[in-house]
Amino acid sequence: MSTTQRYDLYSAEFRARTHETYSRMRDESPVHLQPGLNGETPIWFVTRYDDVVTVLTDDERFVVDAKLALTQDELRALDAASPLPNDDRINTNLLTMDGEDHRRVRQLVAKAFTPRMVERLRPRIQEIADELVDRVAAEGRMELVDDFAFPLPITVIAELLGIPIEDRDRFRVWSNSFLLPPMTDELRERFLRHTDEFVAYLDVLFAERRGEPSDDLVSALVQAEEHGDRLGENELYSMAVLLIVAGHETTVSLITNAVLALLGHPAELERLQADASLLPTAVEELLRYDSPVERTITRWVTQDTQLGGESIARGDLVIAVVGSANRDDAQFPDADVLDLGRAPNRHVGFGRGPHFCLGAPLARLETEIALGTLLRRLPNLRLAIAEGDLYWRPIPLFRSLASLPVAWDA
């Protein structure tokens, strides 16, 4: 299979015109084949809403586990071409599982993230949000990512898991390594080093919980691993990594993108300030308008199939572009307009189908409380730098700002 690049999907320039690029793709080539980040591997990029939903929900044709789509020879060739050795200690998680294994592992942690269980965290999340604002309120400015959007969800997930919050900066370093594609020798070396560091950290944590279990999610996972039929050792390590990383990354970007969108739409900002009851629907619209998870991880095609008028072969790679689907005018009238009261709003910001984001209820609640607290306590909230000077992190999976300096009337 050969192909050439038609759309710029990775550069800093692309970040300045992301939604314009996706609009062109939906119009010109909605299921489009071109090289991925390495400039060589062909990937189908799926950009229209209906096609994206098909990829997300059809776990017979589109799978995350390569073993379900490739022959043994193809798997060996894939391993040989990979820039990193396969590490089952961090890769045996919900994001890489399908079918019964996926359901079994998901059920072990799903109870902790139901809307009812998450709602019990509301007072604590509000307390954390207020504490973070207390630290900066008199200053009249802050860097929103470092001072608020990161510490809020990482504190919540650390407490839920039962891990020391003082280690949060280490989690952030490890998370950045896992999310940044290892395209250079330096990045590969850093990835491997940080993987070993993270696993060593978990060795100690799991040993502590085996000796002295607590009422936390890590203890529950360790106990499940001890009942080997429920959770294997690699699954234990991988799930802990996933919960720590995914437990904050999506929400950091969601809060940051939401604040940026509101500051760029003064009328909608005033509308929300005047009516706090809009917060739940506002969060849904902000999820749609600038989705923190921009693309899915790659899926493998298990059989020759048709999608969006294109013939896709068994063994091909597919990426569903969630951020594009959420701006599809065929699904959302005036899709490029921010409307905090939009209804219905069947966005795919948290995915759809078997791999729907487990932590969606928690991310929604954290963002609702975060926005409500910022708008209530920081009068005349505004950008502290020109929007054109903002820098987006070079992470294909997420639409994520590196920083967001803001100011207000102290």
Sequence and secondary structure as in RCSB ss.txt:
>XXXX:A:sequence
MSTTQRYDLYSAEFRARTHETYSRMRDESPVHLQPGLNGETPIWFVTRYDDVVTVLTDDERFVVDAKLALTQDEL
RALDAASPLPNDDRINTNLLTMDGEDHRRVRQLVAKAFTPRMVERLRPRIQEIADELVDRVAAEGRMELVDDFAF
PLPITVIAELLGIPIEDRDRFRVWSNSFLLPPMTDELRERFLRHTDEFVAYLDVLFAERRGEPSDDLVSALVQAE
EHGDRLGENELYSMAVLLIVAGHETTVSLITNAVLALLGHPAELERLQADASLLPTAVEELLRYDSPVERTITRW
VTQDTQLGGESIARGDLVIAVVGSANRDDAQFPDADVLDLGRAPNRHVGFGRGPHFCLGAPLARLETEIALGTLL
RRLPNLRLAIAEGDLYWRPIPLFRSLASLPVAWDA
>XXXX:A:secstr
      S  SSHHHHHTHHHHHHHHHHH SEEEEE TTSSSEEEEE SHHHHHHHHH TTTEES GGGTS HHHH
HHHHHH SS   HHHH SGGG  HHHHHHHHHHHHGGGSHHHHHTTHHHHHHHHHHHHHHHGGGSEEEHIIIIIT
HHHHHHHHHHHT  GGGHHHHHHHHHHHHS   SHHHHHHHHHHHHHHHHHHHHHHHHHHHS  SSHHHHHHHHH
HSTTT  HHHHHHHHHHHHHHHHHHHHHHHHHHHHHHHT HHHHHHHHH GGGHHHHHHHHHHHT SB S   EE
E S EEETTEEE TT EEEE HHHHTT TTTSTTTTS  TT SS    TT  GGG  TTHHHHHHHHHHHHHHHH
HHSTT EESS GGG  B S TTB  BS  EEE   
